Every structure is written in structure tokens, then in C-alpha cells.
Amino acid sequence: MRYQDHETPVFWLTSGPVDIYPEVREALGRPVLYEHDPVFRARYARVTERLRVALRTTNDPVILQGEPVLGLEAAAASLIAREDVVLNLVSGVFGDGFGWWARRYCDEVLEIRVPYNAAIDPAAVAQLLQARPDITVVALCHHDTPSGTINPVAEIGRIVASHGAFLLVDAVSSFGGMDVHPDDCGADIFVTAPQKCLGCPPGLTIMSVSERAWAKMKANPRAPRASFLSILDWEGASRVDRPFPFTPSVAEINALEAAVERYLSEGPARVWARHALTARACRAGVKALGLKLWADDESIASPTTTAVAVPAGIDAAALLQAAQSRCGVMLSAGSGATEGKLLRVGHMGPTAHPVFAVVAITALGAALHAVGVPADVGAAVNAAMQVIDAAADLPQ
Ligand SMILES: *Cc1c(COP(=O)(O)O)cnc(C)c1O
């Protein structure tokens, strides 16, 4: 997307962090104000309000001063009390990782696990909740990025709501790139971040917390307070008459303001359409290259990341390296359990534009050629273009 020195890729088509929007880059160049400066206080309040609009929630959004692993760990530490019984839903690396935190804060963690190319079945969730009415917290990763697959969060949310358990949703790599919001899916804690679909640098957690989740955290004697890991410390932090618990990441807040304004002024529906179209075009091209999608069913393939299965006998790292050295395109490897098994093309923020589907397919084709696998790049570009041409409204 940009030429830098010869060491860096020309296109970052990664699944986050991503290249940032020009407006965000400009905002990062703004003065770094003193945290007590009324201008900064007003900005913090404004960003929080705009986030509320973007999140479509009635809750007061919370911003934590660290990338979203902080938010996820803080959510586990604050919401889960010793006596809770947690149901952790695992369809990938992040879902699996959440279990690790959950087990630290309570004694019983149940899991429903599916292969990392599949999605959680809501019926299985309903069945287990019925069998175990003592489950008090359910955790779900909406888009498990290292697998590029989407879980049915709205359906699972309805089931959890009728059972009465608290629902914790990791929407880090889906919010801002598709239609997912905390109140719509009944999330009590909804964790997201600026460095994926909002096109910002990493450094902050964005969180929505329901009223009853605040009450539960306040009643939990082990919920962190006066701690970097605390959510409670940041309650009402956007009120200008309250001191911040500690200095917020001023430059990141500047960037977030620009990103959220951009998202709202482009129009969320249009932004999601741009992500979905890019992913659709990319999937068509990938298949026409003779590659297989990682997802066992295309209906669960993410609009923000396309995960491509690495053909048997081919070295994933060699493909990534070739895409970069031949075409200047940086793609993402798998992560954890999916490493070596798949490659990922990110469609997030500025790279969620159909032209980048064509770029990714061309680079994947060149990478296949580099490792000696024949692939018809022309046919693949045509397949992607057919999807783009057929779209009623091509995002600009
Ligand atoms: C990116 C991401 C996170 C944050 O994890 P990092 O590895 O620090 O980037 C958490 N959850 C999901 C689903 C993510 O995609």
C-alpha cells in the first residue's frame, strides 16, 4: 500500500495489527496533551460517547490502556468469582486461551470444543446449559482470528440469556468489520480493540459492560482494584470531574477518535459491506487458484480474515516468504495450533477493499509458483473480479 525502505512489504494484508487509515496516522501526529488538560478531558469524553454510538449500546464504554489481551484478562479477573462455574466455548486459539484465564479465577470450567475449522453449535450450548443449570458465566470468541471462522454469537447469546448466565464475548477482530454489537448479542462484557477492523495501531482495549456485570464485578472481592488489570477503576473515567486512575495512552486516544469518527462518517453498513465483499472476492480467487479454504463450511468464513489451508507437503513459511519477496505482500501465518496449517489474508480497515483481494490472490499465486505448485493466476483474478463486478455497489 505504501513504499518504504526495501525491507518492508508494500502491502500489509495481515489479520491484525493492520496498516492504519491516513486519518489515524495524522491524528497520531497531534500534540500529546497533559492528561488533566481540559481539552484532552473533553476529547476523552467525546471518544467515549462516539464509541457508545459505534457500539450501539446504552452502556458507558470503557477504554483500557493496553491492547485487548489486557481487556480479556481483566474481564476474566473481574467478572469470574471463585464460586462461578464457567462454560468456555472453544473453536480456536483465542477461545482456548480464555480457558486458561478462567481456570485461574474459579474452580470449575467446562468446555465445548469443536475442531478449529468449525463453529460452535448453539444446540450443544443449549443442551449443556440445560444439563448444568449451575453454569454462571459463558465465554465465546466471536471471530477466532487464527482460524478465520465466525461463531453464531446472536443465537448463542439468546440461549445464554434465557438461561440467565453472564455472557463474555471476544469481538476483537469482528467489531467494526461486520454487524456485531454488545446489546444485540446480549453480551455482559464485550471486548474489542482498535487495531483490527478500525484501522488503528495496537495499544487500547474497548469494552462494553452491562449494568449487571458492573454489579457482579463490584460484588466480587477478588476483582482487581487499584491495578493495571482493573476494570472497576475505569468506571465513569470519561466524566470530566473525575481524575483518571492513571495516565491514559494519550496518542492512542487521539488515533481512536479519528478512527471512530471515520467509521461513523463512512457509515457502518458500508464499512461492513466493504469487508464482506473483499472477503467474498478473495475466497472466490483462492478457490480458483486450486487452494482450499480452511473453514469446513464457507458460511462460517470470516468477512475480516480469509484463512486458506496450506496444501499437504507445502511449507507455509516458504509460501509467506515468497509472497513477500516476489510481490511485496505480507500475509499472516496461522497461530498456535493453526500454525503451518493455514495462511491468512486480512480484510480489516483500510485493507477491506476489493482491490486487495486481487492483490492477495496474485501474491498467493506467485507464492505457489515459487514452491513449484502450478496455479492459474489469471483464472483466479477473473473469479475475484466476477464477484466484484456482480456487487451492486462497489465501495470506493
Ligand atoms: C487480535 C486478537 C486479540 C488480541 O490478541 P493479540 O495476539 O495480542 O493480537 C484477541 N482476540 C482476538 C479474537 C484477536 O483477533
The ligand as an SDF file (V2000), in Angstrom:
LIG
                    3D

 15 15  0  0  0  0  0  0  0  0999 V2000
   -6.0160   -9.8330   17.9200 C   0  0  0  0  0  0  0  0  0  0  0  0
   -6.9090  -10.5470   18.8280 C   0  0  0  0  0  0  0  0  0  0  0  0
   -6.7510  -10.4800   20.2040 C   0  0  0  0  0  0  0  0  0  0  0  0
   -5.5720   -9.7700   20.8100 C   0  0  0  0  0  0  0  0  0  0  0  0
   -4.5030  -10.6610   20.7470 O   0  0  0  0  0  0  0  0  0  0  0  0
   -3.0530  -10.3500   20.1960 P   0  0  0  0  0  0  0  0  0  0  0  0
   -2.4820  -11.7090   19.9600 O   0  0  0  0  0  0  0  0  0  0  0  0
   -2.3280   -9.6340   21.2530 O   0  0  0  0  0  0  0  0  0  0  0  0
   -3.1630   -9.5580   18.9500 O   0  0  0  0  0  0  0  0  0  0  0  0
   -7.6740  -11.1210   21.0000 C   0  0  0  0  0  0  0  0  0  0  0  0
   -8.7110  -11.8180   20.4650 N   0  0  0  0  0  0  0  0  0  0  0  0
   -8.8840  -11.9230   19.1440 C   0  0  0  0  0  0  0  0  0  0  0  0
  -10.0350  -12.6990   18.6070 C   0  0  0  0  0  0  0  0  0  0  0  0
   -7.9880  -11.2870   18.2810 C   0  0  0  0  0  0  0  0  0  0  0  0
   -8.1430  -11.3790   16.9550 O   0  0  0  0  0  0  0  0  0  0  0  0
  1  2  1  0
  2  3  1  0
  2 14  2  0
  3  4  1  0
  3 10  2  0
  4  5  1  0
  5  6  1  0
  6  7  2  0
  6  8  1  0
  6  9  1  0
 10 11  1  0
 11 12  2  0
 12 13  1  0
 12 14  1  0
 14 15  1  0
M  END
$$$$
